[in-house]
Amino acid sequence: MANLSTFLARANPRGAGAQPLAAWRGGLIIAAAALAFHVLGAALVADLSLFPSSLDEIQHLSYLRWMAHAPALFPHFEAIPTLDDRATHWTAAPNYLNHPSPYYLALGGLDRLLGGSVAAMRLVNIALSGLAVAIMLRAGFTVLRTPREQAVFAAFLVLFPKMGVVAGIVSNDNAALLATAVVFAGLLRWHATGRLADAALLAAGLALCGWTKFTVFLMAGFAVAIAELPRLKLMAVRPRLARCAVIALGAGAGAVPTLENLARYGRPLFHPTNFFTPVAERTAVSFADYAALFFQQMAITWSAREPARPLEMAGLAGVLAILGLTVVLAARRARAGEPLTAPWIVALGFGLALPPTLALHLWFGWQAVLEDGYLTAAQARYYYGVWPGIALAAALLWREAPLRAVRPAILLTLALLLLASPALLMLVTEVRGDPPIR
């Protein structure tokens, strides 16, 4: 608790002494409650959900155990096998994961030390995810003025429906969430101070993203690029140019796994054959039909339990409305000649990273249709990479939105997100005796 107190004291850019004691205590309670909620939801998933999770858990576990057996910084993905569902024997099925290796190398060694315990590996993943949430909480609290704004940010942050589910299983997404957290913290600090140390933090986050997951690297890259666009005219200033070069070096380091894939496979990611359907057996679809299916799958996979129910999907509509209103309000401020502060720039950077990432995701999915006849590439859980910016946008709207209806709409969206959260769904499942989440 002392460490958490220090964390929140440092989170106030004016210093702990400049903040009223009641507000400081309020921030401490909010951070502790948000982190506890996230960890509780993940722990319920780890304890009550079936193994292996349907979210590729056996593939992640297989990959890390193969790295313990045959470690390689740039593995031959086509040679990685898959364990059986009891994780006791290797099968002939190829592993379709194509993520960079560091998470698997690190946890493969740890798994061996811990005797191959799946429960222990799930706890390690909860720790990774919890650390990511703590970093994002600290970063957001540095730029939010009141406990109410902090509460909105913290609640949104931990109510991304799939985040708690993934936190409770063995998944590289937990390392990618940690990398996202470092980019979020680094980008906020970089735009607030412009210091070399903060440029280095942002660079480290970009490198971590590139070495954990390609989609997260894309989202982080788009967020940084969009946030930097308004400041391009400052690029010629020598001190800033040197610091931007540090960020570019981090991005370059993060691109190394993608460049390796391009050299080896001729494409940014290894293309597995697990989902290939013979041409004669495929369902003929047009691009328009596939696009409709793609976005339908996004909605269906939104909740902690799939398929998402209509009320749970309504939370997704609220999130998109918040993002749209943030863009509108920022545009109005820009037209009025009001400079955008660091939190607004970062929220917009992450939020506006969503459309280009979605477009690329749709394009990759369409290529899978053409090459393999594979129709189910869309997953809402991939978009935790933009979520901290959306949570920050909600808090900024709470502070500054001119319409009276905005705050009730934000509270309604939070309530709908809670309905889709793993902690609530796991408890209801256990009480009612429903089949466990898988």
Phi and psi in degrees as a GROMACS rama.xvg file:
@    title "Ramachandran Plot"
@    xaxis  label "Phi"
@    yaxis  label "Psi"
@TYPE xy
-63.0444  -41.2255  ALA-2
-63.4951  -38.8092  ASN-3
-66.5439  -36.2298  LEU-4
-63.4962  -43.9753  SER-5
-61.251  -41.9809  THR-6
-56.1228  -47.5184  PHE-7
-74.1263  -32.3191  LEU-8
-63.1251  -41.2681  ALA-9
-71.9544  -23.77  ARG-10
-67.2194  -18.8076  ALA-11
-85.6583  112.134  ASN-12
-63.5581  -17.2612  PRO-13
-91.5146  -1.72871  ARG-14
92.7651  149.321  GLY-15
-61.5266  -31.8391  ALA-16
-68.7417  -21.5421  GLY-17
-84.1542  -7.70895  ALA-18
-105.657  134.489  GLN-19
-55.5917  142.74  PRO-20
-59.1729  -38.5549  LEU-21
-63.4771  -41.1591  ALA-22
-67.1616  -38.9633  ALA-23
-62.0475  -44.7709  TRP-24
-64.7453  -37.868  ARG-25
-60.5452  -43.2965  GLY-26
-62.8554  -38.8304  GLY-27
-62.6217  -44.5303  LEU-28
-65.1084  -41.893  ILE-29
-62.468  -46.8955  ILE-30
-62.8195  -44.936  ALA-31
-64.0345  -40.9854  ALA-32
-66.8588  -43.0379  ALA-33
-63.8178  -45.1555  ALA-34
-65.5434  -40.6525  LEU-35
-63.4525  -40.5979  ALA-36
-60.8201  -45.8457  PHE-37
-63.2509  -46.7728  HIS-38
-67.1917  -38.3384  VAL-39
-61.3341  -47.2277  LEU-40
-59.4705  -44.1968  GLY-41
-64.8207  -39.9621  ALA-42
-65.8029  -37.6913  ALA-43
-64.0856  -40.837  LEU-44
-62.6457  -47.526  VAL-45
-60.6473  -35.9157  ALA-46
-85.2768  -37.8222  ASP-47
-104.054  -20.6581  LEU-48
-80.6601  154.17  SER-49
-70.9067  151.285  LEU-50
-110.666  136.804  PHE-51
-84.0953  148.764  PRO-52
-62.4199  150.575  SER-53
-70.9161  -7.43954  SER-54
-89.7895  46.8081  LEU-55
68.7072  23.3333  ASP-56
-63.2357  -41.4628  GLU-57
-66.559  -31.7508  ILE-58
-68.7694  -41.2263  GLN-59
-64.638  -44.2823  HIS-60
-64.4077  -39.7382  LEU-61
-61.9055  -44.831  SER-62
-60.69  -46.7633  TYR-63
-68.998  -34.7176  LEU-64
-72.2812  -31.5264  ARG-65
-67.7478  -34.8914  TRP-66
-67.5844  -31.4443  MET-67
-68.3269  -32.3644  ALA-68
-81.3205  -41.9544  HIS-69
-138.617  73.6084  ALA-70
-63.6354  139.833  PRO-71
-158.515  135.411  ALA-72
-68.8525  -37.6485  LEU-73
-120.817  82.7284  PHE-74
-69.8437  156.175  PRO-75
-83.6061  102.11  HIS-76
-59.2841  -33.8584  PHE-77
-67.5795  -13.992  GLU-78
-97.6232  -4.94209  ALA-79
-82.6855  122.174  ILE-80
-87.8618  -178.424  PRO-81
-123.271  138.383  THR-82
-74.0349  161.232  LEU-83
-71.9956  172.127  ASP-84
-67.3226  -12.7679  ASP-85
-96.688  -0.319777  ARG-86
58.6674  37.2886  ALA-87
-114.684  -25.6181  THR-88
-138.153  147.629  HIS-89
-76.6831  144.387  TRP-90
-111.144  176.475  THR-91
-83.177  -7.59018  ALA-92
-70.7812  129.84  ALA-93
-72.18  153.351  PRO-94
-87.7806  130.338  ASN-95
-92.6278  0.916116  TYR-96
-71.2808  147.719  LEU-97
-138.834  32.4487  ASN-98
-85.5414  157.241  HIS-99
-57.8203  161.684  PRO-100
-89.3383  -18.9852  SER-101
-53.0734  -45.2626  PRO-102
-56.7461  -43.5039  TYR-103
-72.9865  -35.7433  TYR-104
-64.4401  -46.0257  LEU-105
-65.7716  -48.3628  ALA-106
-77.757  -22.8005  LEU-107
-63.6795  -43.9793  GLY-108
-66.0094  -39.9116  GLY-109
-66.8318  -39.6931  LEU-110
-58.5466  -41.4037  ASP-111
-64.9242  -42.2379  ARG-112
-62.8383  -34.3189  LEU-113
-90.1257  10.2232  LEU-114
77.1179  21.4198  GLY-115
72.6746  28.8997  GLY-116
-82.7097  117.873  SER-117
-64.8885  -38.8187  VAL-118
-59.9131  -41.6683  ALA-119
-65.4323  -39.5957  ALA-120
-65.2876  -37.7214  MET-121
-64.278  -38.2275  ARG-122
-65.7749  -38.1597  LEU-123
-60.9399  -40.3894  VAL-124
-68.5901  -35.1453  ASN-125
-61.0531  -40.7321  ILE-126
-63.705  -42.8519  ALA-127
-60.7199  -47.3826  LEU-128
-66.0084  -41.1613  SER-129
-61.7502  -39.9465  GLY-130
-63.4315  -40.5136  LEU-131
-61.0311  -44.7728  ALA-132
-63.0003  -41.446  VAL-133
-61.6634  -42.5697  ALA-134
-62.4068  -43.1854  ILE-135
-68.8122  -36.8873  MET-136
-60.7223  -47.041  LEU-137
-61.2676  -44.7603  ARG-138
-62.4121  -44.9855  ALA-139
-66.0648  -38.1955  GLY-140
-67.1662  -21.0994  PHE-141
-67.4346  -21.8466  THR-142
-117.791  4.223  VAL-143
-108.94  135.76  LEU-144
-86.8746  -35.1431  ARG-145
-123.24  158.62  THR-146
-57.9656  -32.224  PRO-147
-66.9682  -43.591  ARG-148
-62.1063  -42.3395  GLU-149
-62.7425  -38.551  GLN-150
-65.4496  -41.1321  ALA-151
-62.7636  -46.7161  VAL-152
-60.8684  -47.9564  PHE-153
-64.3142  -41.3013  ALA-154
-65.3102  -46.4924  ALA-155
-60.0333  -42.6781  PHE-156
-57.7155  -44.8146  LEU-157
-91.2301  0.484357  VAL-158
-104.895  14.9907  LEU-159
-64.446  116.451  PHE-160
-56.49  -42.4719  PRO-161
-82.2523  -13.171  LYS-162
-63.5687  -42.5325  MET-163
-69.8905  -31.5343  GLY-164
-66.5332  -49.8528  VAL-165
-64.9185  -33.4174  VAL-166
-61.1643  -27.7187  ALA-167
-92.0852  6.75583  GLY-168
-127.352  172.376  ILE-169
-80.0968  111.958  VAL-170
-158.863  134.79  SER-171
-61.5403  -19.8859  ASN-172
-60.452  -25.3052  ASP-173
-72.2289  -35.5769  ASN-174
-68.7488  -38.2283  ALA-175
-66.2128  -34.9497  ALA-176
-64.3209  -39.0069  LEU-177
-63.4611  -42.0086  LEU-178
-62.9298  -41.2362  ALA-179
-59.4083  -41.7507  THR-180
-60.7326  -40.3556  ALA-181
-66.4646  -40.148  VAL-182
-63.6565  -44.5085  VAL-183
-59.6186  -48.2884  PHE-184
-64.5115  -43.3847  ALA-185
-65.4374  -40.0724  GLY-186
-68.5005  -39.8435  LEU-187
-61.6249  -46.3586  LEU-188
-67.9637  -40.1011  ARG-189
-61.806  -42.6351  TRP-190
-77.3032  -20.263  HIS-191
-84.0044  -33.2705  ALA-192
-121.819  -33.1863  THR-193
70.7437  15.3949  GLY-194
-78.6205  156.396  ARG-195
-61.9112  -39.74  LEU-196
-61.4098  -37.1654  ALA-197
-75.6399  -33.2467  ASP-198
-62.0772  -40.0118  ALA-199
-66.4529  -37.4923  ALA-200
-63.648  -44.2387  LEU-201
-63.1358  -41.9266  LEU-202
-60.981  -41.9739  ALA-203
-62.3104  -39.9181  ALA-204
-63.7882  -42.2294  GLY-205
-63.7445  -41.3345  LEU-206
-63.028  -43.3788  ALA-207
-61.4219  -40.9922  LEU-208
-59.308  -46.8188  CYS-209
-63.6578  -27.9702  GLY-210
-95.445  7.88676  TRP-211
-117.527  -47.5461  THR-212
-159.381  133.789  LYS-213
-61.9162  -44.4189  PHE-214
-64.5416  -37.4867  THR-215
-68.0528  -37.1886  VAL-216
-62.1802  -41.1028  PHE-217
-61.3382  -49.815  LEU-218
-61.8721  -43.6497  MET-219
-64.8829  -41.5136  ALA-220
-62.7192  -44.0333  GLY-221
-62.6064  -43.3335  PHE-222
-60.6247  -45.471  ALA-223
-66.1519  -44.8179  VAL-224
-61.9259  -43.9796  ALA-225
-66.2581  -40.0771  ILE-226
-66.426  -29.7987  ALA-227
-84.134  -18.1631  GLU-228
-52.8643  -45.5214  LEU-229
-65.2226  -13.6029  PRO-230
-110.992  16.37  ARG-231
-60.4458  -32.5426  LEU-232
-65.4651  -18.4808  LYS-233
-85.7619  -2.83718  LEU-234
-62.2549  -29.1424  MET-235
-75.3697  -13.2909  ALA-236
-70.3196  123.071  VAL-237
-57.1097  -49.1099  ARG-238
-59.788  -39.9498  PRO-239
-68.9789  -37.1372  ARG-240
-60.5255  -42.0877  LEU-241
-64.5269  -39.3393  ALA-242
-71.1647  -36.398  ARG-243
-65.0092  -32.3164  CYS-244
-63.9106  -35.2039  ALA-245
-62.8342  -44.0824  VAL-246
-62.8172  -42.2197  ILE-247
-62.9854  -36.5966  ALA-248
-63.4153  -39.7929  LEU-249
-63.0443  -42.8526  GLY-250
-63.486  -39.8643  ALA-251
-63.2552  -40.7275  GLY-252
-63.581  -38.5923  ALA-253
-67.9015  -23.8842  GLY-254
-80.5051  -9.97355  ALA-255
-56.9097  -47.5076  VAL-256
-59.987  -36.6547  PRO-257
-66.7596  -41.7255  THR-258
-64.0683  -37.7428  LEU-259
-62.2023  -42.7711  GLU-260
-63.2585  -40.8772  ASN-261
-61.282  -40.7708  LEU-262
-69.5787  -37.2936  ALA-263
-87.4574  -42.2036  ARG-264
-111.908  -8.61957  TYR-265
76.6972  14.8349  GLY-266
-153.766  161.865  ARG-267
-63.3738  -26.9398  PRO-268
-132.404  146.289  LEU-269
-59.1193  136.995  PHE-270
-104.59  104.465  HIS-271
-74.8119  160.41  PRO-272
-105.716  6.66739  THR-273
-58.232  -31.4047  ASN-274
-104.399  16.7552  PHE-275
-71.8496  132.925  PHE-276
-117.678  128.384  THR-277
-53.5366  144.572  PRO-278
-55.3049  -39.2884  VAL-279
-66.2042  -20.7745  ALA-280
-101.86  1.83522  GLU-281
-79.8768  153.492  ARG-282
-87.924  122.858  THR-283
-74.008  124.606  ALA-284
-136.679  147.693  VAL-285
-86.8154  169.045  SER-286
-61.8815  -39.4131  PHE-287
-62.4759  -41.8608  ALA-288
-63.3524  -42.6412  ASP-289
-66.4348  -41.1109  TYR-290
-59.5141  -41.8243  ALA-291
-62.9712  -42.1952  ALA-292
-65.2049  -40.1052  LEU-293
-57.2373  -51.2194  PHE-294
-73.514  -28.118  PHE-295
-64.417  -41.9415  GLN-296
-65.6705  -35.1993  GLN-297
-58.5353  -43.7157  MET-298
-69.5563  -41.9308  ALA-299
-65.2388  -34.0904  ILE-300
-92.5666  11.9533  THR-301
-69.7277  -43.1867  TRP-302
-77.3857  165.155  SER-303
-61.8319  -35.3078  ALA-304
-107.591  132.76  ARG-305
-103.807  145.744  GLU-306
-77.6407  148.767  PRO-307
-65.667  141.925  ALA-308
-83.7089  159.769  ARG-309
-54.011  -39.9251  PRO-310
-66.1675  -35.1528  LEU-311
-70.4469  -38.6518  GLU-312
-63.561  -28.1489  MET-313
-61.5198  -30.2167  ALA-314
-62.415  -37.3162  GLY-315
-63.7512  -40.2579  LEU-316
-61.7765  -39.849  ALA-317
-63.5034  -39.8373  GLY-318
-62.1514  -45.4688  VAL-319
-64.6917  -35.4167  LEU-320
-65.4896  -40.795  ALA-321
-62.4338  -43.3958  ILE-322
-62.8283  -44.2922  LEU-323
-63.5037  -41.124  GLY-324
-67.3135  -33.9185  LEU-325
-62.8227  -43.2573  THR-326
-63.6678  -44.0984  VAL-327
-61.8276  -46.1979  VAL-328
-65.5993  -39.7048  LEU-329
-64.2483  -39.5825  ALA-330
-64.4439  -39.436  ALA-331
-63.3628  -41.0719  ARG-332
-64.8356  -40.1589  ARG-333
-65.0004  -41.3768  ALA-334
-65.4992  -30.2531  ARG-335
-81.4978  0.142056  ALA-336
80.5016  13.3362  GLY-337
-85.6046  125  GLU-338
-68.2177  141.641  PRO-339
-82.2358  131.121  LEU-340
-79.5898  170.051  THR-341
-54.3417  -46.4976  ALA-342
-62.8428  -36.8518  PRO-343
-65.2201  -43.446  TRP-344
-62.3874  -43.3303  ILE-345
-69.7448  -42.1196  VAL-346
-60.0647  -42.5731  ALA-347
-67.715  -39.2733  LEU-348
-58.637  -48.7887  GLY-349
-69.3753  -43.1014  PHE-350
-63.9895  -43.3778  GLY-351
-77.8327  -6.56906  LEU-352
-72.7274  -16.6524  ALA-353
-64.134  -50.816  LEU-354
-58.9668  -48.9063  PRO-355
-65.5596  -33.7602  PRO-356
-67.094  -42.9852  THR-357
-60.3617  -41.9208  LEU-358
-62.0461  -43.9706  ALA-359
-67.0693  -39.2683  LEU-360
-61.0187  -43.8361  HIS-361
-62.4542  -41.7484  LEU-362
-64.5759  -45.6303  TRP-363
-60.4847  -41.2906  PHE-364
-62.0208  -40.8971  GLY-365
-65.3021  -37.4235  TRP-366
-62.6917  -36.2945  GLN-367
-65.4641  -34.8637  ALA-368
-63.9452  -46.8166  VAL-369
-67.1062  -40.5071  LEU-370
-83.5071  -40.0974  GLU-371
-119.343  -12.6229  ASP-372
73.8734  21.1046  GLY-373
-89.8855  124.912  TYR-374
-110.356  1.31754  LEU-375
-123.993  50.7159  THR-376
-84.0283  -12.7854  ALA-377
-82.7261  131.017  ALA-378
-144.128  123.161  GLN-379
-66.5897  -25.7268  ALA-380
-65.5135  -18.3436  ARG-381
-66.7315  -15.8613  TYR-382
-95.1336  19.6298  TYR-383
-63.5671  -16.6293  TYR-384
-65.3064  -21.1791  GLY-385
-108.03  -5.54289  VAL-386
-62.3566  -40.8579  TRP-387
-60.1112  -33.5709  PRO-388
-68.0978  -36.1704  GLY-389
-68.3651  -39.4467  ILE-390
-61.7473  -41.0309  ALA-391
-66.3996  -38.7146  LEU-392
-60.3283  -41.403  ALA-393
-61.2752  -41.2259  ALA-394
-66.981  -38.3664  ALA-395
-67.7851  -38.0286  LEU-396
-64.5611  -39.2124  LEU-397
-57.0166  -37.7523  TRP-398
-76.125  -41.4441  ARG-399
-123.815  -7.0801  GLU-400
-63.3064  134.807  ALA-401
-78.2516  -18.6369  PRO-402
-89.0559  137.127  LEU-403
-65.616  -27.9743  ARG-404
-74.3849  -10.8431  ALA-405
-67.1065  -46.0791  VAL-406
-63.6395  -45.5886  ARG-407
-60.4796  -35.0181  PRO-408
-65.9713  -37.8076  ALA-409
-65.3067  -43.7732  ILE-410
-64.1586  -38.6223  LEU-411
-64.305  -42.1407  LEU-412
-61.9101  -41.5127  THR-413
-61.4359  -41.0294  LEU-414
-63.249  -40.1312  ALA-415
-68.637  -36.3611  LEU-416
-66.0354  -36.9309  LEU-417
-61.684  -38.6176  LEU-418
-60.2799  -30.2552  LEU-419
-94.7048  4.08707  ALA-420
-80.0934  151.306  SER-421
-66.6474  -35.5354  PRO-422
-60.207  -48.1354  ALA-423
-67.6066  -44.4141  LEU-424
-66.2706  -37.5628  LEU-425
-67.3141  -41.2826  MET-426
-64.793  -43.6321  LEU-427
-63.8189  -41.5559  VAL-428
-59.6637  -43.8951  THR-429
-67.8371  -43.8757  GLU-430
-65.2903  -41.3767  VAL-431
-82.6102  -11.6346  ARG-432
75.0055  23.6607  GLY-433
-71.291  164.412  ASP-434
-59.9209  139.199  PRO-435
-61.7565  156.299  PRO-436
-66.8993  135.483  ILE-437
